[in-house]
Amino acid sequence: MTSDNEQAARFEGFEQNASQAEGPLKEVAANPAAYARYLADLQRMVLEVTRNVETLQTHVRVHARDQRVEGDRWGQATLRAMPLERSVKSILSDLSRLARDLEKSAHRHFEHSEKIQNVAKARHEKALEKVRKRNPQLQGVPNSSAGQAGQHRDSGYGVPKSVYDLQGRESA
């Protein structure tokens, strides 16, 4: 368990970092275009580091596989070099994943800003739809229906009637 003084010291460090973050990165985070430019610069640096690590991987592979010890059988030097080669390969995959995620983050920032701009419009449309549901417009009765009702009354068909009001017709 940590003491209260240690926790207070950690929190003070957090406050310092938060106040330093209010500088230029706060403005970059607020502007999607600036955010994309910043991440593109970072991605360019990551891709440059990736190229350097790829070159290093080639040199490490050659050097590690050439280190043979007296009494080695065929392939033992290669097997000894595999953990080192695997670690360099892991670094390369992490760097390529980082470069891909930087680009994806820039796209997501643009999508987020577009959603924010469309929220007010969507809310306004939703409010209008609520008002329309609460106050539906009355639709007038067509004038020709009065004439049709008279025709149906004469023929005795088409107009719903009660079982008790058959007017001389037999029930089913």
Phi and psi in degrees as GROMACS dihedral restraints (atoms count N, CA, C in turn):
[ dihedral_restraints ]
;  ai    aj    ak    al  type     phi  dphi    fc
    3     4     5     6     1   -97.3    20    10
    4     5     6     7     1   151.6    20    10
    6     7     8     9     1   -80.2    20    10
    7     8     9    10     1   168.6    20    10
    9    10    11    12     1   -64.8    20    10
   10    11    12    13     1   -33.8    20    10
   12    13    14    15     1   -65.8    20    10
   13    14    15    16     1   -40.5    20    10
   15    16    17    18     1   -66.1    20    10
   16    17    18    19     1   -40.5    20    10
   18    19    20    21     1   -64.9    20    10
   19    20    21    22     1   -39.7    20    10
   21    22    23    24     1   -65.4    20    10
   22    23    24    25     1   -39.3    20    10
   24    25    26    27     1   -64.9    20    10
   25    26    27    28     1   -39.7    20    10
   27    28    29    30     1   -64.5    20    10
   28    29    30    31     1   -40.9    20    10
   30    31    32    33     1   -66.4    20    10
   31    32    33    34     1   -37.1    20    10
   33    34    35    36     1   -63.5    20    10
   34    35    36    37     1   -39.6    20    10
   36    37    38    39     1   -63.0    20    10
   37    38    39    40     1   -38.0    20    10
   39    40    41    42     1   -63.8    20    10
   40    41    42    43     1   -43.2    20    10
   42    43    44    45     1   -62.3    20    10
   43    44    45    46     1   -38.9    20    10
   45    46    47    48     1   -63.6    20    10
   46    47    48    49     1   -46.2    20    10
   48    49    50    51     1   -63.3    20    10
   49    50    51    52     1   -37.5    20    10
   51    52    53    54     1   -66.4    20    10
   52    53    54    55     1   -39.1    20    10
   54    55    56    57     1   -71.2    20    10
   55    56    57    58     1   -31.8    20    10
   57    58    59    60     1   -71.8    20    10
   58    59    60    61     1   -28.8    20    10
   60    61    62    63     1   -72.0    20    10
   61    62    63    64     1   -12.5    20    10
   63    64    65    66     1   -76.9    20    10
   64    65    66    67     1     0.8    20    10
   66    67    68    69     1   -77.3    20    10
   67    68    69    70     1  -132.5    20    10
   69    70    71    72     1   -67.1    20    10
   70    71    72    73     1   -29.2    20    10
   72    73    74    75     1   -69.8    20    10
   73    74    75    76     1   -26.1    20    10
   75    76    77    78     1   -65.5    20    10
   76    77    78    79     1   -40.5    20    10
   78    79    80    81     1   -68.6    20    10
   79    80    81    82     1   -37.2    20    10
   81    82    83    84     1   -64.4    20    10
   82    83    84    85     1   -41.2    20    10
   84    85    86    87     1   -66.6    20    10
   85    86    87    88     1   -28.2    20    10
   87    88    89    90     1   -79.2    20    10
   88    89    90    91     1   -23.6    20    10
   90    91    92    93     1  -110.4    20    10
   91    92    93    94     1   116.6    20    10
   93    94    95    96     1   -61.9    20    10
   94    95    96    97     1   -35.9    20    10
   96    97    98    99     1   -68.4    20    10
   97    98    99   100     1   -43.1    20    10
   99   100   101   102     1   -66.1    20    10
  100   101   102   103     1   -37.3    20    10
  102   103   104   105     1   -61.2    20    10
  103   104   105   106     1   -44.6    20    10
  105   106   107   108     1   -64.4    20    10
  106   107   108   109     1   -41.1    20    10
  108   109   110   111     1   -63.5    20    10
  109   110   111   112     1   -43.4    20    10
  111   112   113   114     1   -62.4    20    10
  112   113   114   115     1   -45.4    20    10
  114   115   116   117     1   -68.6    20    10
  115   116   117   118     1   -31.1    20    10
  117   118   119   120     1   -65.5    20    10
  118   119   120   121     1   -39.0    20    10
  120   121   122   123     1   -63.4    20    10
  121   122   123   124     1   -44.2    20    10
  123   124   125   126     1   -62.8    20    10
  124   125   126   127     1   -40.6    20    10
  126   127   128   129     1   -64.4    20    10
  127   128   129   130     1   -39.2    20    10
  129   130   131   132     1   -60.8    20    10
  130   131   132   133     1   -42.3    20    10
  132   133   134   135     1   -65.8    20    10
  133   134   135   136     1   -40.6    20    10
  135   136   137   138     1   -64.2    20    10
  136   137   138   139     1   -41.0    20    10
  138   139   140   141     1   -66.4    20    10
  139   140   141   142     1   -35.0    20    10
  141   142   143   144     1   -66.5    20    10
  142   143   144   145     1   -43.4    20    10
  144   145   146   147     1   -62.9    20    10
  145   146   147   148     1   -37.9    20    10
  147   148   149   150     1   -61.3    20    10
  148   149   150   151     1   -43.6    20    10
  150   151   152   153     1   -61.7    20    10
  151   152   153   154     1   -41.2    20    10
  153   154   155   156     1   -65.2    20    10
  154   155   156   157     1   -40.2    20    10
  156   157   158   159     1   -69.6    20    10
  157   158   159   160     1   -33.7    20    10
  159   160   161   162     1   -63.2    20    10
  160   161   162   163     1   -41.8    20    10
  162   163   164   165     1   -63.8    20    10
  163   164   165   166     1   -42.9    20    10
  165   166   167   168     1   -61.7    20    10
  166   167   168   169     1   -38.3    20    10
  168   169   170   171     1   -59.7    20    10
  169   170   171   172     1   -43.1    20    10
  171   172   173   174     1   -62.4    20    10
  172   173   174   175     1   -45.9    20    10
  174   175   176   177     1   -66.9    20    10
  175   176   177   178     1   -38.2    20    10
  177   178   179   180     1   -64.7    20    10
  178   179   180   181     1   -42.1    20    10
  180   181   182   183     1   -61.1    20    10
  181   182   183   184     1   -47.8    20    10
  183   184   185   186     1   -63.6    20    10
  184   185   186   187     1   -46.4    20    10
  186   187   188   189     1   -65.5    20    10
  187   188   189   190     1   -46.8    20    10
  189   190   191   192     1   -68.0    20    10
  190   191   192   193     1   -36.0    20    10
  192   193   194   195     1   -76.7    20    10
  193   194   195   196     1   -21.0    20    10
  195   196   197   198     1   -83.4    20    10
  196   197   198   199     1   -11.4    20    10
  198   199   200   201     1   -82.9    20    10
  199   200   201   202     1    95.4    20    10
  201   202   203   204     1  -106.6    20    10
  202   203   204   205     1   146.2    20    10
  204   205   206   207     1  -108.5    20    10
  205   206   207   208     1   146.7    20    10
  207   208   209   210     1   -60.0    20    10
  208   209   210   211     1   129.1    20    10
  210   211   212   213     1    97.6    20    10
  211   212   213   214     1     2.0    20    10
  213   214   215   216     1   -68.8    20    10
  214   215   216   217     1   143.5    20    10
  216   217   218   219     1   -88.2    20    10
  217   218   219   220     1   174.6    20    10
  219   220   221   222     1   -64.9    20    10
  220   221   222   223     1   127.9    20    10
  222   223   224   225     1    90.4    20    10
  223   224   225   226     1    -6.4    20    10
  225   226   227   228     1   -69.4    20    10
  226   227   228   229     1   -35.3    20    10
  228   229   230   231     1   -65.3    20    10
  229   230   231   232     1   -38.4    20    10
  231   232   233   234     1   -65.7    20    10
  232   233   234   235     1   -42.0    20    10
  234   235   236   237     1   -65.0    20    10
  235   236   237   238     1   -36.8    20    10
  237   238   239   240     1   -68.3    20    10
  238   239   240   241     1   -29.5    20    10
  240   241   242   243     1   -81.2    20    10
  241   242   243   244     1   -15.7    20    10
  243   244   245   246     1   -59.3    20    10
  244   245   246   247     1   -44.2    20    10
  246   247   248   249     1   -60.4    20    10
  247   248   249   250     1   -39.0    20    10
  249   250   251   252     1   -66.0    20    10
  250   251   252   253     1   -43.9    20    10
  252   253   254   255     1   -64.7    20    10
  253   254   255   256     1   -38.0    20    10
  255   256   257   258     1   -63.5    20    10
  256   257   258   259     1   -39.4    20    10
  258   259   260   261     1   -66.8    20    10
  259   260   261   262     1   -39.5    20    10
  261   262   263   264     1   -67.6    20    10
  262   263   264   265     1   -38.7    20    10
  264   265   266   267     1   -63.3    20    10
  265   266   267   268     1   -38.4    20    10
  267   268   269   270     1   -63.3    20    10
  268   269   270   271     1   -41.1    20    10
  270   271   272   273     1   -61.1    20    10
  271   272   273   274     1   -43.7    20    10
  273   274   275   276     1   -63.2    20    10
  274   275   276   277     1   -41.7    20    10
  276   277   278   279     1   -67.3    20    10
  277   278   279   280     1   -36.7    20    10
  279   280   281   282     1   -64.7    20    10
  280   281   282   283     1   -40.8    20    10
  282   283   284   285     1   -66.0    20    10
  283   284   285   286     1   -41.6    20    10
  285   286   287   288     1   -68.0    20    10
  286   287   288   289     1   -36.4    20    10
  288   289   290   291     1   -65.0    20    10
  289   290   291   292     1   -40.0    20    10
  291   292   293   294     1   -62.5    20    10
  292   293   294   295     1   -44.9    20    10
  294   295   296   297     1   -61.9    20    10
  295   296   297   298     1   -42.1    20    10
  297   298   299   300     1   -65.4    20    10
  298   299   300   301     1   -42.3    20    10
  300   301   302   303     1   -69.7    20    10
  301   302   303   304     1   -30.9    20    10
  303   304   305   306     1   -62.9    20    10
  304   305   306   307     1   -44.0    20    10
  306   307   308   309     1   -65.9    20    10
  307   308   309   310     1   -41.8    20    10
  309   310   311   312     1   -63.0    20    10
  310   311   312   313     1   -38.0    20    10
  312   313   314   315     1   -64.7    20    10
  313   314   315   316     1   -38.8    20    10
  315   316   317   318     1   -63.2    20    10
  316   317   318   319     1   -42.5    20    10
  318   319   320   321     1   -63.6    20    10
  319   320   321   322     1   -40.9    20    10
  321   322   323   324     1   -66.8    20    10
  322   323   324   325     1   -31.9    20    10
  324   325   326   327     1   -66.2    20    10
  325   326   327   328     1   -41.1    20    10
  327   328   329   330     1   -63.1    20    10
  328   329   330   331     1   -44.2    20    10
  330   331   332   333     1   -60.5    20    10
  331   332   333   334     1   -41.4    20    10
  333   334   335   336     1   -63.2    20    10
  334   335   336   337     1   -44.2    20    10
  336   337   338   339     1   -66.0    20    10
  337   338   339   340     1   -35.5    20    10
  339   340   341   342     1   -66.4    20    10
  340   341   342   343     1   -40.2    20    10
  342   343   344   345     1   -61.8    20    10
  343   344   345   346     1   -42.3    20    10
  345   346   347   348     1   -61.8    20    10
  346   347   348   349     1   -40.6    20    10
  348   349   350   351     1   -67.4    20    10
  349   350   351   352     1   -30.7    20    10
  351   352   353   354     1   -87.5    20    10
  352   353   354   355     1    -8.9    20    10
  354   355   356   357     1   -63.7    20    10
  355   356   357   358     1   -45.5    20    10
  357   358   359   360     1   -62.0    20    10
  358   359   360   361     1   -42.1    20    10
  360   361   362   363     1   -64.1    20    10
  361   362   363   364     1   -44.0    20    10
  363   364   365   366     1   -64.9    20    10
  364   365   366   367     1   -40.0    20    10
  366   367   368   369     1   -64.9    20    10
  367   368   369   370     1   -40.4    20    10
  369   370   371   372     1   -63.0    20    10
  370   371   372   373     1   -44.3    20    10
  372   373   374   375     1   -64.3    20    10
  373   374   375   376     1   -37.8    20    10
  375   376   377   378     1   -66.7    20    10
  376   377   378   379     1   -40.4    20    10
  378   379   380   381     1   -64.0    20    10
  379   380   381   382     1   -41.3    20    10
  381   382   383   384     1   -62.5    20    10
  382   383   384   385     1   -39.8    20    10
  384   385   386   387     1   -64.4    20    10
  385   386   387   388     1   -38.8    20    10
  387   388   389   390     1   -62.3    20    10
  388   389   390   391     1   -43.7    20    10
  390   391   392   393     1   -63.1    20    10
  391   392   393   394     1   -41.1    20    10
  393   394   395   396     1   -63.8    20    10
  394   395   396   397     1   -37.5    20    10
  396   397   398   399     1   -69.3    20    10
  397   398   399   400     1   -38.0    20    10
  399   400   401   402     1   -70.8    20    10
  400   401   402   403     1   -37.6    20    10
  402   403   404   405     1  -121.2    20    10
  403   404   405   406     1    78.1    20    10
  405   406   407   408     1   -70.9    20    10
  406   407   408   409     1   144.5    20    10
  408   409   410   411     1   -75.5    20    10
  409   410   411   412     1   138.8    20    10
  411   412   413   414     1   -76.3    20    10
  412   413   414   415     1   133.9    20    10
  414   415   416   417     1  -101.2    20    10
  415   416   417   418     1   132.4    20    10
  417   418   419   420     1   -71.4    20    10
  418   419   420   421     1   153.9    20    10
  420   421   422   423     1   -81.1    20    10
  421   422   423   424     1   133.8    20    10
  423   424   425   426     1   -65.2    20    10
  424   425   426   427     1   143.1    20    10
  426   427   428   429     1   -68.4    20    10
  427   428   429   430     1   -30.1    20    10
  429   430   431   432     1   -72.4    20    10
  430   431   432   433     1   -15.3    20    10
  432   433   434   435     1   -69.3    20    10
  433   434   435   436     1   -28.7    20    10
  435   436   437   438     1   -66.5    20    10
  436   437   438   439     1   -39.0    20    10
  438   439   440   441     1   -69.5    20    10
  439   440   441   442     1   -37.3    20    10
  441   442   443   444     1   -68.9    20    10
  442   443   444   445     1   -36.5    20    10
  444   445   446   447     1   -62.9    20    10
  445   446   447   448     1   -37.3    20    10
  447   448   449   450     1   -65.5    20    10
  448   449   450   451     1   -39.6    20    10
  450   451   452   453     1   -65.3    20    10
  451   452   453   454     1   -41.6    20    10
  453   454   455   456     1   -65.5    20    10
  454   455   456   457     1   -35.3    20    10
  456   457   458   459     1   -65.5    20    10
  457   458   459   460     1   -35.7    20    10
  459   460   461   462     1   -70.2    20    10
  460   461   462   463     1   -42.1    20    10
  462   463   464   465     1   -80.3    20    10
  463   464   465   466     1   -26.4    20    10
  465   466   467   468     1    87.6    20    10
  466   467   468   469     1    -0.8    20    10
  468   469   470   471     1  -115.5    20    10
  469   470   471   472     1   156.3    20    10
  471   472   473   474     1    89.5    20    10
  472   473   474   475     1   -21.8    20    10
  474   475   476   477     1   -99.8    20    10
  475   476   477   478     1   127.8    20    10
  477   478   479   480     1   -63.3    20    10
  478   479   480   481     1   133.7    20    10
  480   481   482   483     1  -130.7    20    10
  481   482   483   484     1   163.5    20    10
  483   484   485   486     1   -82.2    20    10
  484   485   486   487     1   158.2    20    10
  486   487   488   489     1   -64.2    20    10
  487   488   489   490     1   -30.7    20    10
  489   490   491   492     1   -80.9    20    10
  490   491   492   493     1    -9.4    20    10
  492   493   494   495     1  -117.1    20    10
  493   494   495   496     1    58.9    20    10
  495   496   497   498     1   -85.1    20    10
  496   497   498   499     1   -19.4    20    10
  498   499   500   501     1    52.9    20    10
  499   500   501   502     1    56.2    20    10
  501   502   503   504     1    89.0    20    10
  502   503   504   505     1    -7.1    20    10
  504   505   506   507     1   -90.3    20    10
  505   506   507   508     1   153.1    20    10
  507   508   509   510     1   -86.4    20    10
  508   509   510   511     1   149.1    20    10
  510   511   512   513     1   -82.6    20    10
  511   512   513   514     1   163.7    20    10
